[in-house]
Amino acid sequence: AGSGSQNVVQYVTIVLASLFHRFGNDELAHLATEEAIRVAQQSGDGACLAYALGWLHSTTTPASSGYDSGHGNGHDVEDGGVQLLERAYARAGEYNINSLMTGSSLQRAVHHVNAN
């Protein structure tokens, strides 16, 4: 297995996270996304890191299972979710990933509308 196969691992874990999320298992989706982030960081793949941060937001929203702070209000998770979106937006901008920038912007707007 050469370096080409190593470049695929972080993307495979994002696809796996997507699959878990699709079938309603956000806890496993969250874990797979965290692994994608670790591998992307280790390999210096900023584009994959941007996508993984976007997915991490999807698996850490209050509607997701198991990631509330335990305080019952979900605000810690929501605030962290906005930060994840901002990081995903910034990374997407660095790598010129316009679709991810647009998606991050829309999700941030939805959050701000729902917060008011």
C-alpha positions in Angstrom: 0.0 0.0 0.0 1.6 3.2 -1.2 1.0 6.8 -0.4 -2.0 6.8 -2.8 -3.9 4.5 -0.5 -3.1 6.6 2.5 -4.6 9.6 0.8 -7.9 7.8 0.6 -8.3 6.7 4.2 -9.6 10.0 5.5 -12.2 10.3 2.7 -13.3 6.7 3.3 -14.0 7.6 7.0 -16.1 10.6 5.9 -18.1 8.3 3.6 -18.5 5.9 6.5 -19.6 8.8 8.7 -22.2 9.7 6.1 -23.5 6.2 6.0 -23.8 6.0 9.8 -25.6 9.4 9.8 -27.9 8.3 7.0 -28.9 5.2 9.1 -29.5 7.3 12.2 -26.4 6.4 14.2 -24.9 9.8 14.9 -22.6 8.5 17.6 -20.8 6.2 15.2 -20.9 9.0 12.5 -19.3 11.3 15.1 -16.5 8.8 15.9 -15.8 8.1 12.2 -15.7 11.9 11.5 -13.2 12.4 14.4 -11.0 9.7 12.8 -11.2 11.4 9.5 -10.1 14.6 11.2 -7.1 12.9 12.8 -6.0 11.2 9.6 -6.4 14.4 7.6 -4.4 16.4 10.1 -1.6 13.8 10.2 -1.4 13.7 6.4 -1.7 17.5 6.0 -4.9 17.2 3.9 -6.6 20.5 4.5 -9.4 20.0 2.0 -10.4 16.7 3.6 -10.1 18.5 7.0 -12.6 21.1 5.8 -15.1 18.5 4.8 -14.6 16.6 8.0 -15.3 19.7 10.1 -18.5 20.1 8.2 -19.5 16.6 9.0 -18.5 17.0 12.6 -21.0 19.8 12.8 -23.7 17.5 11.5 -23.0 14.9 14.2 -22.7 17.4 17.1 -26.0 19.3 16.8 -28.5 19.0 19.6 -30.7 16.7 17.5 -27.8 14.2 17.4 -27.7 11.5 20.0 -25.3 11.5 22.9 -23.4 14.8 22.5 -25.2 17.2 24.7 -23.3 18.7 27.6 -25.6 17.2 30.1 -27.0 20.6 31.2 -30.2 19.9 29.3 -30.2 23.1 27.2 -28.0 22.1 24.3 -26.4 25.6 24.1 -22.8 24.3 24.6 -23.3 21.9 21.7 -24.9 24.6 19.6 -22.1 27.1 20.3 -19.5 24.5 19.4 -21.4 23.7 16.3 -21.2 27.3 15.1 -17.4 27.3 15.8 -17.1 24.1 13.7 -19.0 25.7 10.9 -16.7 28.8 11.1 -13.6 26.5 11.0 -15.1 24.5 8.1 -15.8 27.8 6.2 -12.3 29.1 6.8 -10.7 25.8 5.7 -12.9 25.7 2.6 -11.9 29.2 1.7 -8.2 28.3 2.0 -8.7 25.4 -0.4 -11.2 27.2 -2.6 -14.0 24.6 -2.0 -17.0 26.9 -2.9 -19.7 24.3 -2.3 -18.5 23.7 1.3 -18.2 27.5 1.9 -21.8 27.9 0.7 -23.1 25.1 2.8 -21.3 26.4 5.9 -22.7 29.9 5.3 -26.2 28.6 5.0 -25.9 26.4 8.1 -24.6 29.4 10.1 -27.5 31.5 8.8 -30.0 28.9 9.9 -28.4 28.7 13.3 -28.6 32.5 13.7 -32.3 32.6 12.6 -33.2 29.8 15.0 -31.3 31.4 17.9 -33.4 34.6 17.6 
